[in-house]
Amino acid sequence: MEGNLLEVRGKRLYVEIHGNENASSLLYLRGGPGENCCEFMFHQTQKTFGTGF
């Protein structure tokens, strides 16, 4: 399946969707060269729970 680039907060994320649309979802975050997913996780945690790590 071909992937797409999705822009989130000025960062471009490569996204691929695979599998059964009716199955549970899995989000896999991987940092690239010089990047990581910690900033994304921190902001998502703040947004969801109102706190950081």
mmCIF entry with sequence, helices, sheets and N, C-alpha, C, O atoms, coordinates in Angstrom:
data_MODEL
# 
_entry.id   MODEL 
# 
_entity.id                         1 
_entity.type                       polymer 
_entity.pdbx_number_of_molecules   1 
# 
_entity_poly.entity_id                      1 
_entity_poly.type                           'polypeptide(L)' 
_entity_poly.nstd_linkage                   no 
_entity_poly.nstd_monomer                   no 
_entity_poly.pdbx_seq_one_letter_code       MEGNLLEVRGKRLYVEIHGNENASSLLYLRGGPGENCCEFMFHQTQKTFGTGF 
_entity_poly.pdbx_seq_one_letter_code_can   MEGNLLEVRGKRLYVEIHGNENASSLLYLRGGPGENCCEFMFHQTQKTFGTGF 
_entity_poly.pdbx_strand_id                 A 
# 
loop_
_entity_poly_seq.entity_id 
_entity_poly_seq.num 
_entity_poly_seq.mon_id 
_entity_poly_seq.hetero 
1 1  MET n 
1 2  GLU n 
1 3  GLY n 
1 4  ASN n 
1 5  LEU n 
1 6  LEU n 
1 7  GLU n 
1 8  VAL n 
1 9  ARG n 
1 10 GLY n 
1 11 LYS n 
1 12 ARG n 
1 13 LEU n 
1 14 TYR n 
1 15 VAL n 
1 16 GLU n 
1 17 ILE n 
1 18 HIS n 
1 19 GLY n 
1 20 ASN n 
1 21 GLU n 
1 22 ASN n 
1 23 ALA n 
1 24 SER n 
1 25 SER n 
1 26 LEU n 
1 27 LEU n 
1 28 TYR n 
1 29 LEU n 
1 30 ARG n 
1 31 GLY n 
1 32 GLY n 
1 33 PRO n 
1 34 GLY n 
1 35 GLU n 
1 36 ASN n 
1 37 CYS n 
1 38 CYS n 
1 39 GLU n 
1 40 PHE n 
1 41 MET n 
1 42 PHE n 
1 43 HIS n 
1 44 GLN n 
1 45 THR n 
1 46 GLN n 
1 47 LYS n 
1 48 THR n 
1 49 PHE n 
1 50 GLY n 
1 51 THR n 
1 52 GLY n 
1 53 PHE n 
# 
_struct_asym.id          A 
_struct_asym.entity_id   1 
# 
_struct_conf.conf_type_id            HELX_P 
_struct_conf.id                      HELX_P1 
_struct_conf.pdbx_PDB_helix_id       AA1 
_struct_conf.beg_label_comp_id       CYS 
_struct_conf.beg_label_asym_id       A 
_struct_conf.beg_label_seq_id        38 
_struct_conf.pdbx_beg_PDB_ins_code   ? 
_struct_conf.end_label_comp_id       PHE 
_struct_conf.end_label_asym_id       A 
_struct_conf.end_label_seq_id        49 
_struct_conf.pdbx_end_PDB_ins_code   ? 
_struct_conf.beg_auth_comp_id        CYS 
_struct_conf.beg_auth_asym_id        A 
_struct_conf.beg_auth_seq_id         38 
_struct_conf.end_auth_comp_id        PHE 
_struct_conf.end_auth_asym_id        A 
_struct_conf.end_auth_seq_id         49 
_struct_conf.pdbx_PDB_helix_class    1 
_struct_conf.details                 ? 
_struct_conf.pdbx_PDB_helix_length   12 
# 
_struct_conf_type.id          HELX_P 
_struct_conf_type.criteria    ? 
_struct_conf_type.reference   ? 
# 
_struct_sheet.id               AA1 
_struct_sheet.type             ? 
_struct_sheet.number_strands   2 
_struct_sheet.details          ? 
# 
_struct_sheet_order.sheet_id     AA1 
_struct_sheet_order.range_id_1   1 
_struct_sheet_order.range_id_2   2 
_struct_sheet_order.offset       ? 
_struct_sheet_order.sense        anti-parallel 
# 
loop_
_struct_sheet_range.sheet_id 
_struct_sheet_range.id 
_struct_sheet_range.beg_label_comp_id 
_struct_sheet_range.beg_label_asym_id 
_struct_sheet_range.beg_label_seq_id 
_struct_sheet_range.pdbx_beg_PDB_ins_code 
_struct_sheet_range.end_label_comp_id 
_struct_sheet_range.end_label_asym_id 
_struct_sheet_range.end_label_seq_id 
_struct_sheet_range.pdbx_end_PDB_ins_code 
_struct_sheet_range.beg_auth_comp_id 
_struct_sheet_range.beg_auth_asym_id 
_struct_sheet_range.beg_auth_seq_id 
_struct_sheet_range.end_auth_comp_id 
_struct_sheet_range.end_auth_asym_id 
_struct_sheet_range.end_auth_seq_id 
AA1 1 ASN A 4  ? VAL A 8  ? ASN A 4  VAL A 8  
AA1 2 LYS A 11 ? VAL A 15 ? LYS A 11 VAL A 15 
# 
loop_
_atom_site.group_PDB 
_atom_site.id 
_atom_site.type_symbol 
_atom_site.label_atom_id 
_atom_site.label_alt_id 
_atom_site.label_comp_id 
_atom_site.label_asym_id 
_atom_site.label_entity_id 
_atom_site.label_seq_id 
_atom_site.pdbx_PDB_ins_code 
_atom_site.Cartn_x 
_atom_site.Cartn_y 
_atom_site.Cartn_z 
_atom_site.occupancy 
_atom_site.B_iso_or_equiv 
_atom_site.pdbx_formal_charge 
_atom_site.auth_seq_id 
_atom_site.auth_comp_id 
_atom_site.auth_asym_id 
_atom_site.auth_atom_id 
_atom_site.pdbx_PDB_model_num 
ATOM 1   N N  . MET A 1 1  ? 0.843   -1.178 0.000  1.00 0.00 ? 1  MET A N  1 
ATOM 2   C CA . MET A 1 1  ? 0.000   0.000  0.000  1.00 0.00 ? 1  MET A CA 1 
ATOM 3   C C  . MET A 1 1  ? 0.889   1.243  0.000  1.00 0.00 ? 1  MET A C  1 
ATOM 4   O O  . MET A 1 1  ? 1.917   1.278  0.677  1.00 0.00 ? 1  MET A O  1 
ATOM 5   N N  . GLU A 1 2  ? 0.501   2.228  -0.738 1.00 0.00 ? 2  GLU A N  1 
ATOM 6   C CA . GLU A 1 2  ? 1.264   3.460  -0.828 1.00 0.00 ? 2  GLU A CA 1 
ATOM 7   C C  . GLU A 1 2  ? 1.000   4.333  0.393  1.00 0.00 ? 2  GLU A C  1 
ATOM 8   O O  . GLU A 1 2  ? -0.130  4.415  0.875  1.00 0.00 ? 2  GLU A O  1 
ATOM 9   N N  . GLY A 1 3  ? 2.056   4.989  0.891  1.00 0.00 ? 3  GLY A N  1 
ATOM 10  C CA . GLY A 1 3  ? 1.918   5.861  2.047  1.00 0.00 ? 3  GLY A CA 1 
ATOM 11  C C  . GLY A 1 3  ? 1.640   7.296  1.649  1.00 0.00 ? 3  GLY A C  1 
ATOM 12  O O  . GLY A 1 3  ? 1.741   7.668  0.480  1.00 0.00 ? 3  GLY A O  1 
ATOM 13  N N  . ASN A 1 4  ? 1.288   8.093  2.645  1.00 0.00 ? 4  ASN A N  1 
ATOM 14  C CA . ASN A 1 4  ? 0.998   9.509  2.463  1.00 0.00 ? 4  ASN A CA 1 
ATOM 15  C C  . ASN A 1 4  ? 1.765   10.318 3.486  1.00 0.00 ? 4  ASN A C  1 
ATOM 16  O O  . ASN A 1 4  ? 2.145   9.792  4.532  1.00 0.00 ? 4  ASN A O  1 
ATOM 17  N N  . LEU A 1 5  ? 2.001   11.595 3.200  1.00 0.00 ? 5  LEU A N  1 
ATOM 18  C CA . LEU A 1 5  ? 2.594   12.510 4.167  1.00 0.00 ? 5  LEU A CA 1 
ATOM 19  C C  . LEU A 1 5  ? 1.481   13.339 4.780  1.00 0.00 ? 5  LEU A C  1 
ATOM 20  O O  . LEU A 1 5  ? 0.663   13.926 4.072  1.00 0.00 ? 5  LEU A O  1 
ATOM 21  N N  . LEU A 1 6  ? 1.460   13.379 6.104  1.00 0.00 ? 6  LEU A N  1 
ATOM 22  C CA . LEU A 1 6  ? 0.465   14.120 6.863  1.00 0.00 ? 6  LEU A CA 1 
ATOM 23  C C  . LEU A 1 6  ? 1.205   15.155 7.693  1.00 0.00 ? 6  LEU A C  1 
ATOM 24  O O  . LEU A 1 6  ? 2.166   14.809 8.379  1.00 0.00 ? 6  LEU A O  1 
ATOM 25  N N  . GLU A 1 7  ? 0.788   16.416 7.652  1.00 0.00 ? 7  GLU A N  1 
ATOM 26  C CA . GLU A 1 7  ? 1.475   17.458 8.414  1.00 0.00 ? 7  GLU A CA 1 
ATOM 27  C C  . GLU A 1 7  ? 0.784   17.662 9.758  1.00 0.00 ? 7  GLU A C  1 
ATOM 28  O O  . GLU A 1 7  ? -0.428  17.869 9.824  1.00 0.00 ? 7  GLU A O  1 
ATOM 29  N N  . VAL A 1 8  ? 1.581   17.600 10.834 1.00 0.00 ? 8  VAL A N  1 
ATOM 30  C CA . VAL A 1 8  ? 1.101   17.809 12.195 1.00 0.00 ? 8  VAL A CA 1 
ATOM 31  C C  . VAL A 1 8  ? 2.066   18.757 12.890 1.00 0.00 ? 8  VAL A C  1 
ATOM 32  O O  . VAL A 1 8  ? 3.243   18.436 13.049 1.00 0.00 ? 8  VAL A O  1 
ATOM 33  N N  . ARG A 1 9  ? 1.579   19.924 13.306 1.00 0.00 ? 9  ARG A N  1 
ATOM 34  C CA . ARG A 1 9  ? 2.394   20.937 13.997 1.00 0.00 ? 9  ARG A CA 1 
ATOM 35  C C  . ARG A 1 9  ? 3.702   21.245 13.253 1.00 0.00 ? 9  ARG A C  1 
ATOM 36  O O  . ARG A 1 9  ? 4.759   21.352 13.874 1.00 0.00 ? 9  ARG A O  1 
ATOM 37  N N  . GLY A 1 10 ? 3.627   21.383 11.947 1.00 0.00 ? 10 GLY A N  1 
ATOM 38  C CA . GLY A 1 10 ? 4.795   21.732 11.152 1.00 0.00 ? 10 GLY A CA 1 
ATOM 39  C C  . GLY A 1 10 ? 5.731   20.581 10.825 1.00 0.00 ? 10 GLY A C  1 
ATOM 40  O O  . GLY A 1 10 ? 6.735   20.783 10.143 1.00 0.00 ? 10 GLY A O  1 
ATOM 41  N N  . LYS A 1 11 ? 5.425   19.378 11.298 1.00 0.00 ? 11 LYS A N  1 
ATOM 42  C CA . LYS A 1 11 ? 6.228   18.188 10.994 1.00 0.00 ? 11 LYS A CA 1 
ATOM 43  C C  . LYS A 1 11 ? 5.471   17.335 9.989  1.00 0.00 ? 11 LYS A C  1 
ATOM 44  O O  . LYS A 1 11 ? 4.250   17.205 10.068 1.00 0.00 ? 11 LYS A O  1 
ATOM 45  N N  . ARG A 1 12 ? 6.208   16.750 9.039  1.00 0.00 ? 12 ARG A N  1 
ATOM 46  C CA . ARG A 1 12 ? 5.592   15.845 8.072  1.00 0.00 ? 12 ARG A CA 1 
ATOM 47  C C  . ARG A 1 12 ? 5.753   14.407 8.558  1.00 0.00 ? 12 ARG A C  1 
ATOM 48  O O  . ARG A 1 12 ? 6.867   13.957 8.827  1.00 0.00 ? 12 ARG A O  1 
ATOM 49  N N  . LEU A 1 13 ? 4.643   13.695 8.669  1.00 0.00 ? 13 LEU A N  1 
ATOM 50  C CA . LEU A 1 13 ? 4.645   12.299 9.104  1.00 0.00 ? 13 LEU A CA 1 
ATOM 51  C C  . LEU A 1 13 ? 4.279   11.408 7.928  1.00 0.00 ? 13 LEU A C  1 
ATOM 52  O O  . LEU A 1 13 ? 3.319   11.678 7.206  1.00 0.00 ? 13 LEU A O  1 
ATOM 53  N N  . TYR A 1 14 ? 5.052   10.345 7.741  1.00 0.00 ? 14 TYR A N  1 
ATOM 54  C CA . TYR A 1 14 ? 4.746   9.358  6.713  1.00 0.00 ? 14 TYR A CA 1 
ATOM 55  C C  . TYR A 1 14 ? 3.751   8.373  7.306  1.00 0.00 ? 14 TYR A C  1 
ATOM 56  O O  . TYR A 1 14 ? 4.002   7.794  8.363  1.00 0.00 ? 14 TYR A O  1 
ATOM 57  N N  . VAL A 1 15 ? 2.623   8.179  6.632  1.00 0.00 ? 15 VAL A N  1 
ATOM 58  C CA . VAL A 1 15 ? 1.531   7.363  7.160  1.00 0.00 ? 15 VAL A CA 1 
ATOM 59  C C  . VAL A 1 15 ? 1.169   6.275  6.155  1.00 0.00 ? 15 VAL A C  1 
ATOM 60  O O  . VAL A 1 15 ? 1.020   6.542  4.962  1.00 0.00 ? 15 VAL A O  1 
ATOM 61  N N  . GLU A 1 16 ? 1.032   5.055  6.645  1.00 0.00 ? 16 GLU A N  1 
ATOM 62  C CA . GLU A 1 16 ? 0.521   3.936  5.842  1.00 0.00 ? 16 GLU A CA 1 
ATOM 63  C C  . GLU A 1 16 ? -0.635  3.298  6.601  1.00 0.00 ? 16 GLU A C  1 
ATOM 64  O O  . GLU A 1 16 ? -0.590  3.178  7.825  1.00 0.00 ? 16 GLU A O  1 
ATOM 65  N N  . ILE A 1 17 ? -1.650  2.896  5.886  1.00 0.00 ? 17 ILE A N  1 
ATOM 66  C CA . ILE A 1 17 ? -2.790  2.204  6.493  1.00 0.00 ? 17 ILE A CA 1 
ATOM 67  C C  . ILE A 1 17 ? -2.832  0.801  5.916  1.00 0.00 ? 17 ILE A C  1 
ATOM 68  O O  . ILE A 1 17 ? -2.811  0.621  4.698  1.00 0.00 ? 17 ILE A O  1 
ATOM 69  N N  . HIS A 1 18 ? -2.893  -0.197 6.797  1.00 0.00 ? 18 HIS A N  1 
ATOM 70  C CA . HIS A 1 18 ? -2.905  -1.607 6.387  1.00 0.00 ? 18 HIS A CA 1 
ATOM 71  C C  . HIS A 1 18 ? -3.990  -2.353 7.148  1.00 0.00 ? 18 HIS A C  1 
ATOM 72  O O  . HIS A 1 18 ? -4.415  -1.932 8.224  1.00 0.00 ? 18 HIS A O  1 
ATOM 73  N N  . GLY A 1 19 ? -4.422  -3.440 6.585  1.00 0.00 ? 19 GLY A N  1 
ATOM 74  C CA . GLY A 1 19 ? -5.261  -4.381 7.315  1.00 0.00 ? 19 GLY A CA 1 
ATOM 75  C C  . GLY A 1 19 ? -6.757  -4.136 7.204  1.00 0.00 ? 19 GLY A C  1 
ATOM 76  O O  . GLY A 1 19 ? -7.241  -3.383 6.359  1.00 0.00 ? 19 GLY A O  1 
ATOM 77  N N  . ASN A 1 20 ? -7.449  -4.799 8.085  1.00 0.00 ? 20 ASN A N  1 
ATOM 78  C CA . ASN A 1 20 ? -8.904  -4.806 8.133  1.00 0.00 ? 20 ASN A CA 1 
ATOM 79  C C  . ASN A 1 20 ? -9.411  -3.521 8.781  1.00 0.00 ? 20 ASN A C  1 
ATOM 80  O O  . ASN A 1 20 ? -9.031  -3.200 9.907  1.00 0.00 ? 20 ASN A O  1 
ATOM 81  N N  . GLU A 1 21 ? -10.263 -2.790 8.076  1.00 0.00 ? 21 GLU A N  1 
ATOM 82  C CA . GLU A 1 21 ? -10.808 -1.539 8.610  1.00 0.00 ? 21 GLU A CA 1 
ATOM 83  C C  . GLU A 1 21 ? -11.678 -1.749 9.840  1.00 0.00 ? 21 GLU A C  1 
ATOM 84  O O  . GLU A 1 21 ? -11.878 -0.812 10.613 1.00 0.00 ? 21 GLU A O  1 
ATOM 85  N N  . ASN A 1 22 ? -12.205 -2.961 10.042 1.00 0.00 ? 22 ASN A N  1 
ATOM 86  C CA . ASN A 1 22 ? -13.083 -3.251 11.176 1.00 0.00 ? 22 ASN A CA 1 
ATOM 87  C C  . ASN A 1 22 ? -12.322 -3.735 12.407 1.00 0.00 ? 22 ASN A C  1 
ATOM 88  O O  . ASN A 1 22 ? -12.912 -3.903 13.475 1.00 0.00 ? 22 ASN A O  1 
ATOM 89  N N  . ALA A 1 23 ? -11.023 -3.960 12.266 1.00 0.00 ? 23 ALA A N  1 
ATOM 90  C CA . ALA A 1 23 ? -10.208 -4.431 13.391 1.00 0.00 ? 23 ALA A CA 1 
ATOM 91  C C  . ALA A 1 23 ? -9.763  -3.248 14.248 1.00 0.00 ? 23 ALA A C  1 
ATOM 92  O O  . ALA A 1 23 ? -9.874  -2.095 13.830 1.00 0.00 ? 23 ALA A O  1 
ATOM 93  N N  . SER A 1 24 ? -9.264  -3.534 15.435 1.00 0.00 ? 24 SER A N  1 
ATOM 94  C CA . SER A 1 24 ? -8.733  -2.494 16.317 1.00 0.00 ? 24 SER A CA 1 
ATOM 95  C C  . SER A 1 24 ? -7.548  -1.820 15.657 1.00 0.00 ? 24 SER A C  1 
ATOM 96  O O  . SER A 1 24 ? -6.820  -2.440 14.883 1.00 0.00 ? 24 SER A O  1 
ATOM 97  N N  . SER A 1 25 ? -7.358  -0.547 15.968 1.00 0.00 ? 25 SER A N  1 
ATOM 98  C CA . SER A 1 25 ? -6.264  0.228  15.370 1.00 0.00 ? 25 SER A CA 1 
ATOM 99  C C  . SER A 1 25 ? -4.985  0.107  16.181 1.00 0.00 ? 25 SER A C  1 
ATOM 100 O O  . SER A 1 25 ? -5.015  -0.117 17.391 1.00 0.00 ? 25 SER A O  1 
ATOM 101 N N  . LEU A 1 26 ? -3.868  0.258  15.498 1.00 0.00 ? 26 LEU A N  1 
ATOM 102 C CA . LEU A 1 26 ? -2.558  0.279  16.127 1.00 0.00 ? 26 LEU A CA 1 
ATOM 103 C C  . LEU A 1 26 ? -1.808  1.471  15.558 1.00 0.00 ? 26 LEU A C  1 
ATOM 104 O O  . LEU A 1 26 ? -1.697  1.616  14.341 1.00 0.00 ? 26 LEU A O  1 
ATOM 105 N N  . LEU A 1 27 ? -1.297  2.321  16.431 1.00 0.00 ? 27 LEU A N  1 
ATOM 106 C CA . LEU A 1 27 ? -0.502  3.475  16.007 1.00 0.00 ? 27 LEU A CA 1 
ATOM 107 C C  . LEU A 1 27 ? 0.937   3.204  16.403 1.00 0.00 ? 27 LEU A C  1 
ATOM 108 O O  . LEU A 1 27 ? 1.243   3.024  17.581 1.00 0.00 ? 27 LEU A O  1 
ATOM 109 N N  . TYR A 1 28 ? 1.821   3.175  15.411 1.00 0.00 ? 28 TYR A N  1 
ATOM 110 C CA . TYR A 1 28 ? 3.246   2.913  15.636 1.00 0.00 ? 28 TYR A CA 1 
ATOM 111 C C  . TYR A 1 28 ? 4.008   4.183  15.306 1.00 0.00 ? 28 TYR A C  1 
ATOM 112 O O  . TYR A 1 28 ? 3.980   4.640  14.164 1.00 0.00 ? 28 TYR A O  1 
ATOM 113 N N  . LEU A 1 29 ? 4.695   4.764  16.294 1.00 0.00 ? 29 LEU A N  1 
ATOM 114 C CA . LEU A 1 29 ? 5.484   5.970  16.091 1.00 0.00 ? 29 LEU A CA 1 
ATOM 115 C C  . LEU A 1 29 ? 6.956   5.615  16.112 1.00 0.00 ? 29 LEU A C  1 
ATOM 116 O O  . LEU A 1 29 ? 7.429   4.914  17.008 1.00 0.00 ? 29 LEU A O  1 
ATOM 117 N N  . ARG A 1 30 ? 7.673   6.105  15.116 1.00 0.00 ? 30 ARG A N  1 
ATOM 118 C CA . ARG A 1 30 ? 9.107   5.851  15.041 1.00 0.00 ? 30 ARG A CA 1 
ATOM 119 C C  . ARG A 1 30 ? 9.793   7.161  14.691 1.00 0.00 ? 30 ARG A C  1 
ATOM 120 O O  . ARG A 1 30 ? 9.381   7.857  13.764 1.00 0.00 ? 30 ARG A O  1 
ATOM 121 N N  . GLY A 1 31 ? 10.818  7.488  15.418 1.00 0.00 ? 31 GLY A N  1 
ATOM 122 C CA . GLY A 1 31 ? 11.580  8.698  15.131 1.00 0.00 ? 31 GLY A CA 1 
ATOM 123 C C  . GLY A 1 31 ? 12.487  8.488  13.937 1.00 0.00 ? 31 GLY A C  1 
ATOM 124 O O  . GLY A 1 31 ? 12.981  7.384  13.709 1.00 0.00 ? 31 GLY A O  1 
ATOM 125 N N  . GLY A 1 32 ? 12.704  9.537  13.184 1.00 0.00 ? 32 GLY A N  1 
ATOM 126 C CA . GLY A 1 32 ? 13.611  9.483  12.044 1.00 0.00 ? 32 GLY A CA 1 
ATOM 127 C C  . GLY A 1 32 ? 14.963  10.044 12.446 1.00 0.00 ? 32 GLY A C  1 
ATOM 128 O O  . GLY A 1 32 ? 15.211  10.260 13.633 1.00 0.00 ? 32 GLY A O  1 
ATOM 129 N N  . PRO A 1 33 ? 15.832  10.283 11.492 1.00 0.00 ? 33 PRO A N  1 
ATOM 130 C CA . PRO A 1 33 ? 17.136  10.859 11.807 1.00 0.00 ? 33 PRO A CA 1 
ATOM 131 C C  . PRO A 1 33 ? 16.988  12.224 12.491 1.00 0.00 ? 33 PRO A C  1 
ATOM 132 O O  . PRO A 1 33 ? 16.452  13.165 11.905 1.00 0.00 ? 33 PRO A O  1 
ATOM 133 N N  . GLY A 1 34 ? 17.463  12.319 13.720 1.00 0.00 ? 34 GLY A N  1 
ATOM 134 C CA . GLY A 1 34 ? 17.395  13.578 14.462 1.00 0.00 ? 34 GLY A CA 1 
ATOM 135 C C  . GLY A 1 34 ? 16.040  13.881 15.062 1.00 0.00 ? 34 GLY A C  1 
ATOM 136 O O  . GLY A 1 34 ? 15.852  14.962 15.620 1.00 0.00 ? 34 GLY A O  1 
ATOM 137 N N  . GLU A 1 35 ? 15.101  12.980 14.970 1.00 0.00 ? 35 GLU A N  1 
ATOM 138 C CA . GLU A 1 35 ? 13.754  13.193 15.499 1.00 0.00 ? 35 GLU A CA 1 
ATOM 139 C C  . GLU A 1 35 ? 13.368  12.003 16.374 1.00 0.00 ? 35 GLU A C  1 
ATOM 140 O O  . GLU A 1 35 ? 13.968  10.931 16.291 1.00 0.00 ? 35 GLU A O  1 
ATOM 141 N N  . ASN A 1 36 ? 12.366  12.209 17.206 1.00 0.00 ? 36 ASN A N  1 
ATOM 142 C CA . ASN A 1 36 ? 11.793  11.095 17.961 1.00 0.00 ? 36 ASN A CA 1 
ATOM 143 C C  . ASN A 1 36 ? 10.334  11.392 18.254 1.00 0.00 ? 36 ASN A C  1 
ATOM 144 O O  . ASN A 1 36 ? 9.847   12.472 17.920 1.00 0.00 ? 36 ASN A O  1 
ATOM 145 N N  . CYS A 1 37 ? 9.639   10.472 18.862 1.00 0.00 ? 37 CYS A N  1 
ATOM 146 C CA . CYS A 1 37 ? 8.212   10.635 19.099 1.00 0.00 ? 37 CYS A CA 1 
ATOM 147 C C  . CYS A 1 37 ? 7.912   11.190 20.485 1.00 0.00 ? 37 CYS A C  1 
ATOM 148 O O  . CYS A 1 37 ? 6.738   11.330 20.830 1.00 0.00 ? 37 CYS A O  1 
ATOM 149 N N  . CYS A 1 38 ? 8.929   11.517 21.305 1.00 0.00 ? 38 CYS A N  1 
ATOM 150 C CA . CYS A 1 38 ? 8.689   11.989 22.673 1.00 0.00 ? 38 CYS A CA 1 
ATOM 151 C C  . CYS A 1 38 ? 7.909   13.294 22.708 1.00 0.00 ? 38 CYS A C  1 
ATOM 152 O O  . CYS A 1 38 ? 7.012   13.442 23.538 1.00 0.00 ? 38 CYS A O  1 
ATOM 153 N N  . GLU A 1 39 ? 8.222   14.248 21.830 1.00 0.00 ? 39 GLU A N  1 
ATOM 154 C CA . GLU A 1 39 ? 7.492   15.514 21.821 1.00 0.00 ? 39 GLU A CA 1 
ATOM 155 C C  . GLU A 1 39 ? 6.020   15.271 21.492 1.00 0.00 ? 39 GLU A C  1 
ATOM 156 O O  . GLU A 1 39 ? 5.138   15.848 22.128 1.00 0.00 ? 39 GLU A O  1 
ATOM 157 N N  . PHE A 1 40 ? 5.752   14.420 20.504 1.00 0.00 ? 40 PHE A N  1 
ATOM 158 C CA . PHE A 1 40 ? 4.379   14.090 20.141 1.00 0.00 ? 40 PHE A CA 1 
ATOM 159 C C  . PHE A 1 40 ? 3.656   13.448 21.324 1.00 0.00 ? 40 PHE A C  1 
ATOM 160 O O  . PHE A 1 40 ? 2.520   13.811 21.630 1.00 0.00 ? 40 PHE A O  1 
ATOM 161 N N  . MET A 1 41 ? 4.315   12.490 21.993 1.00 0.00 ? 41 MET A N  1 
ATOM 162 C CA . MET A 1 41 ? 3.702   11.804 23.126 1.00 0.00 ? 41 MET A CA 1 
ATOM 163 C C  . MET A 1 41 ? 3.420   12.788 24.260 1.00 0.00 ? 41 MET A C  1 
ATOM 164 O O  . MET A 1 41 ? 2.365   12.708 24.890 1.00 0.00 ? 41 MET A O  1 
ATOM 165 N N  . PHE A 1 42 ? 4.341   13.713 24.531 1.00 0.00 ? 42 PHE A N  1 
ATOM 166 C CA . PHE A 1 42 ? 4.166   14.698 25.590 1.00 0.00 ? 42 PHE A CA 1 
ATOM 167 C C  . PHE A 1 42 ? 2.926   15.551 25.327 1.00 0.00 ? 42 PHE A C  1 
ATOM 168 O O  . PHE A 1 42 ? 2.096   15.738 26.217 1.00 0.00 ? 42 PHE A O  1 
ATOM 169 N N  . HIS A 1 43 ? 2.802   16.068 24.101 1.00 0.00 ? 43 HIS A N  1 
ATOM 170 C CA . HIS A 1 43 ? 1.663   16.933 23.778 1.00 0.00 ? 43 HIS A CA 1 
ATOM 171 C C  . HIS A 1 43 ? 0.349   16.163 23.773 1.00 0.00 ? 43 HIS A C  1 
ATOM 172 O O  . HIS A 1 43 ? -0.675  16.700 24.196 1.00 0.00 ? 43 HIS A O  1 
ATOM 173 N N  . GLN A 1 44 ? 0.355   14.925 23.308 1.00 0.00 ? 44 GLN A N  1 
ATOM 174 C CA . GLN A 1 44 ? -0.862  14.119 23.328 1.00 0.00 ? 44 GLN A CA 1 
ATOM 175 C C  . GLN A 1 44 ? -1.292  13.818 24.761 1.00 0.00 ? 44 GLN A C  1 
ATOM 176 O O  . GLN A 1 44 ? -2.485  13.816 25.064 1.00 0.00 ? 44 GLN A O  1 
ATOM 177 N N  . THR A 1 45 ? -0.318  13.561 25.654 1.00 0.00 ? 45 THR A N  1 
ATOM 178 C CA . THR A 1 45 ? -0.636  13.296 27.053 1.00 0.00 ? 45 THR A CA 1 
ATOM 179 C C  . THR A 1 45 ? -1.230  14.542 27.703 1.00 0.00 ? 45 THR A C  1 
ATOM 180 O O  . THR A 1 45 ? -2.212  14.450 28.440 1.00 0.00 ? 45 THR A O  1 
ATOM 181 N N  . GLN A 1 46 ? -0.642  15.703 27.434 1.00 0.00 ? 46 GLN A N  1 
ATOM 182 C CA . GLN A 1 46 ? -1.198  16.966 27.968 1.00 0.00 ? 46 GLN A CA 1 
ATOM 183 C C  . GLN A 1 46 ? -2.616  17.184 27.469 1.00 0.00 ? 46 GLN A C  1 
ATOM 184 O O  . GLN A 1 46 ? -3.503  17.543 28.244 1.00 0.00 ? 46 GLN A O  1 
ATOM 185 N N  . LYS A 1 47 ? -2.830  16.971 26.189 1.00 0.00 ? 47 LYS A N  1 
ATOM 186 C CA . LYS A 1 47 ? -4.145  17.186 25.589 1.00 0.00 ? 47 LYS A CA 1 
ATOM 187 C C  . LYS A 1 47 ? -5.182  16.236 26.181 1.00 0.00 ? 47 LYS A C  1 
ATOM 188 O O  . LYS A 1 47 ? -6.321  16.631 26.430 1.00 0.00 ? 47 LYS A O  1 
ATOM 189 N N  . THR A 1 48 ? -4.785  14.981 26.405 1.00 0.00 ? 48 THR A N  1 
ATOM 190 C CA . THR A 1 48 ? -5.714  13.968 26.882 1.00 0.00 ? 48 THR A CA 1 
ATOM 191 C C  . THR A 1 48 ? -5.959  14.042 28.391 1.00 0.00 ? 48 THR A C  1 
ATOM 192 O O  . THR A 1 48 ? -7.099  13.973 28.848 1.00 0.00 ? 48 THR A O  1 
ATOM 193 N N  . PHE A 1 49 ? -4.860  14.187 29.165 1.00 0.00 ? 49 PHE A N  1 
ATOM 194 C CA . PHE A 1 49 ? -4.972  14.092 30.610 1.00 0.00 ? 49 PHE A CA 1 
ATOM 195 C C  . PHE A 1 49 ? -4.675  15.387 31.354 1.00 0.00 ? 49 PHE A C  1 
ATOM 196 O O  . PHE A 1 49 ? -4.862  15.461 32.568 1.00 0.00 ? 49 PHE A O  1 
ATOM 197 N N  . GLY A 1 50 ? -4.210  16.412 30.634 1.00 0.00 ? 50 GLY A N  1 
ATOM 198 C CA . GLY A 1 50 ? -3.922  17.685 31.279 1.00 0.00 ? 50 GLY A CA 1 
ATOM 199 C C  . GLY A 1 50 ? -2.583  17.722 31.996 1.00 0.00 ? 50 GLY A C  1 
ATOM 200 O O  . GLY A 1 50 ? -2.303  18.679 32.718 1.00 0.00 ? 50 GLY A O  1 
ATOM 201 N N  . THR A 1 51 ? -1.748  16.702 31.814 1.00 0.00 ? 51 THR A N  1 
ATOM 202 C CA . THR A 1 51 ? -0.432  16.659 32.446 1.00 0.00 ? 51 THR A CA 1 
ATOM 203 C C  . THR A 1 51 ? 0.592   16.166 31.454 1.00 0.00 ? 51 THR A C  1 
ATOM 204 O O  . THR A 1 51 ? 0.253   15.622 30.403 1.00 0.00 ? 51 THR A O  1 
ATOM 205 N N  . GLY A 1 52 ? 1.850   16.362 31.800 1.00 0.00 ? 52 GLY A N  1 
ATOM 206 C CA . GLY A 1 52 ? 2.936   15.812 30.977 1.00 0.00 ? 52 GLY A CA 1 
ATOM 207 C C  . GLY A 1 52 ? 3.249   14.406 31.421 1.00 0.00 ? 52 GLY A C  1 
ATOM 208 O O  . GLY A 1 52 ? 2.393   13.738 32.000 1.00 0.00 ? 52 GLY A O  1 
ATOM 209 N N  . PHE A 1 53 ? 4.466   13.936 31.161 1.00 0.00 ? 53 PHE A N  1 
ATOM 210 C CA . PHE A 1 53 ? 4.871   12.586 31.536 1.00 0.00 ? 53 PHE A CA 1 
ATOM 211 C C  . PHE A 1 53 ? 4.837   12.407 33.026 1.00 0.00 ? 53 PHE A C  1 
ATOM 212 O O  . PHE A 1 53 ? 5.150   11.327 33.525 1.00 0.00 ? 53 PHE A O  1 
# 
